[in-house]
Amino acid sequence: MYEQLPVPFGLVRYGVAPDHPEVKNCEEKFTEVATSPRFNFIGNVAVGSQLPFSTLKPHYDAILFAYGAAKDRELGIPGEDARKNVLSARAFVGWYNGLPEYRDLAPDLAAGEHAVVVGQGNVALDVARILLSDVDSLRKTDISEHALEELSRSKIKRVRVVGRRGPMQAAFTIKEIRELLQLPSVAFDTIPKDLLPPEDVVSSLPRAQKRLIQLLAKGSATDPTTASKSWSLDFLLSPHSLHWSPMFPYRLSHVKFTRNEFVSPDPFASDAKVKQHFLTSGYKSLPLPGFEELGIEFDGRRGIIPNDGFGRVTSTNRAAEDTTTPLDHTHISHLPGLYCAGWVKRGPTGVIASTMMDAFGTADSIAADWEAFKSSSEAKISFLNSTSGGSTGLGWEGVRAEAMQRGLLPTSWDDWQRIDSVEKDRGKAKGKPRQKFGHVEEMLNIVR
């Protein structure tokens, strides 16, 4: 397993909200897998940019791409990436979870009392919950220390969670809604009845969706007159433009929305005065450097590696300039030895459980292909050009020399366990599960 960071666990470590420790229990299963003598962790190595695929190919029978989504899906409105107080949810979540890429993001949460979160999935609710939570309740989690410091200075008292569709189409789940509704001293704005489905429709809904709609209709038990903070779910609104303070050009003044209806929309139907704006339009995968040499035709529009749905990377067998010939099964083939799983396979949707099931499916494909390859000399399935013995087919042992020549400093599973132990000791001193290192150099200093 090659990993760009010195440590494993990816989105479990850097994407799961710090107040959801139970979700991170899957790390125990991953650690169990890592104890197998057939498993090798090589951290702090970026395949493609630091280590070319030409180095890997001779030493492996197959390469599995499971590197997730490293980019924000843009909304396409002017100014969304130009100013300090317009933050993507990916950046904000990475910041409070200690992702080195966003260690120095430094959002100014003391700029004002109002924040808008665009998007109504679980990530959007995570952002809203962290902004509205009592900071003392977060001190016992593994949230980063720099985030705690900034959240303790936060002046945000009002959060609007805005979505372009209605309650029936919202992507959030009941657990995340319930947690927000139960935040102490935080009130929830009542949803207008005309936005909720009538009782006869609600009664016919699937159980999970019915419970969610009923919970939204019930609302919060917190009295708005006594609450110190509040939040709302605003439906049928799409962000149209961002506007900046004339006196402070780098400070957000307000966001203008378009109201969505089943008739022609009325532009500028809603205005929100805010100082913080969080974009949660989603994640998007990017191609790795060197995909061309492998024959991978990355789908930039969908942000995925083309595949057969079972994890086998596919390629179109037609000339690049031929855009008129319709594609059918005769034009699509499996690239030998190349597989994908997770978000880079099917897009950034689903929770950890669904992503694991997806990974199991790809693993089944690899195992089935290998059995077919080994059982018949006439099998149509093939793998990468690796052999057993000699100077090829050696796995990491065959790659290590070039990695060292390139000045790379790979970390091992033993190195991770040392980093893990130190982080837990640092956290214990502060009454929290762990205190993560925020910079890669800090991690490497532990194992050098």
Buried (B, 14 or more C-beta within 10 A) or exposed (E): BBBBBBBBBBBBBBBBBBBBEEBBEBBEEEBEEBEEEEEBBBBBBBBBEBBBBEBBBBBBBBBBBBBBBBBBBEBEBEEBEEBBBBBBBBBBBBBBBBBBBBBEBEBBBEBBBBBBBBBBBBBBBBBBBBBBBBBEEBBBBBBBBBBBEBBEEBEBBBBBBBBBBBBBEBBBBBEBBEBBBEBEEBBBBEBEEEBBBEEEEBEEBEEEBBBBBBEBBEEBEBEEEEBEBBBBBBBBBBBBBBBBEEEEEEBBBBBBBBBBEEEEBEEEBBEBBBBBBBBBBBBBBBBBBBBEEBEBBBBEEEBBBBBEEBBBBBBBEBEEEEEEEEEEEEBBBBBBBBBBBBBBBBBBEBEBEEBBEBBEBBBEBBEEBBEEBEEEEEEEBEBBEBEEEEEBBBBBEBBBEBBEEEEBBBBBBEBBEBBBEBBBEBBEEEEBBBBBBBEBEBBBEBBE
